[in-house]
Amino acid sequence: MEIKTYNLTELSKLENKAPITIRKSFRYIPIKIETKRLQTRCKKWEQKTPYSIRYIRLKDIQELLKNDIDFTFVREKKKW
C-alpha cells in the first residue's frame, strides 16, 4: 500500500471541508516538499517559495501501520 499526498485544495474538495479547517486539524499532517524544479521556479520569480506543502491523512497512516503501532494515544488537543 502507498500513502497519497494531497495539496490543500484537493483535500478540501475530497473531505468537503474548508482549507483552514484542514490546516488546523491534527488529522492531516503537512509535508514540506522541495524539488529542483520548485527551486528554479522560485529563482525565476514564478513562485514565492522554493517548496510546496502537501498533506497526508492520518487515517491513511493508521491503516498502513494498524498491525505494527497502537494509535490510541492520538487525540485532539484540549482547548482550554
C-alpha positions as CSV (number, residue, x, y, z in Angstrom):
1,M,0.0,0.0,0.0
2,E,1.1,3.5,-0.6
3,I,0.3,6.8,1.1
4,K,-1.0,9.5,-1.2
5,T,-0.3,13.2,-0.6
6,Y,-2.8,15.9,-1.4
7,N,-2.5,19.7,-1.8
8,L,-4.8,21.8,0.2
9,T,-7.5,22.3,-2.5
10,E,-7.6,18.7,-3.4
11,L,-8.0,17.6,0.2
12,S,-10.7,20.3,0.9
13,K,-12.8,19.1,-2.0
14,L,-12.2,15.4,-1.2
15,E,-13.1,15.8,2.5
16,N,-15.7,18.6,1.9
17,K,-14.1,20.8,4.5
18,A,-12.8,24.4,4.5
19,P,-9.0,24.7,3.9
20,I,-8.5,26.5,7.2
21,T,-10.1,23.5,9.0
22,I,-7.6,21.1,7.3
23,R,-4.6,23.3,8.1
24,K,-5.5,23.5,11.8
25,S,-6.6,19.9,12.3
26,F,-4.4,17.2,13.7
27,R,-5.9,14.6,11.3
28,Y,-3.9,16.0,8.4
29,I,-0.1,16.1,8.5
30,P,1.7,18.8,6.5
31,I,4.7,17.7,4.5
32,K,7.2,20.2,3.0
33,I,8.4,19.0,-0.4
34,E,11.5,20.6,-2.0
35,T,12.5,19.8,-5.6
36,K,15.0,21.3,-8.0
37,R,12.1,22.3,-10.3
38,L,10.4,24.3,-7.5
39,Q,13.7,26.0,-6.6
40,T,14.2,27.0,-10.2
41,R,10.7,28.4,-10.4
42,C,11.4,30.4,-7.2
43,K,14.6,31.9,-8.7
44,K,12.7,33.0,-11.8
45,W,10.0,34.6,-9.6
46,E,7.3,32.3,-10.9
47,Q,6.7,31.0,-7.4
48,K,7.1,32.6,-3.9
49,T,8.7,29.7,-2.1
50,P,11.2,27.0,-3.2
51,Y,9.0,24.3,-1.7
52,S,5.4,23.1,-1.7
53,I,3.2,21.9,1.1
54,R,1.3,18.6,0.7
55,Y,-0.9,16.9,3.3
56,I,-1.2,13.3,4.4
57,R,-4.3,12.0,6.1
58,L,-3.7,10.4,9.5
59,K,-6.2,7.6,8.8
60,D,-4.1,6.5,5.8
61,I,-1.1,6.1,8.0
62,Q,-3.1,4.3,10.6
63,E,-4.4,1.8,8.0
64,L,-0.9,1.2,6.8
65,L,0.5,0.6,10.2
66,K,-2.5,-0.9,12.0
67,N,-0.8,-4.1,12.9
68,D,2.5,-2.6,14.0
69,I,1.6,0.5,16.1
70,D,-1.1,1.2,18.6
71,F,-2.6,4.6,17.7
72,T,-4.8,5.1,20.8
73,F,-2.5,7.8,22.0
74,V,-3.5,10.1,19.1
75,R,-6.1,12.5,20.4
76,E,-7.3,16.0,19.7
77,K,-5.7,18.8,21.6
78,K,-7.7,20.1,24.6
79,K,-9.0,23.6,24.2
80,W,-8.9,25.5,27.5
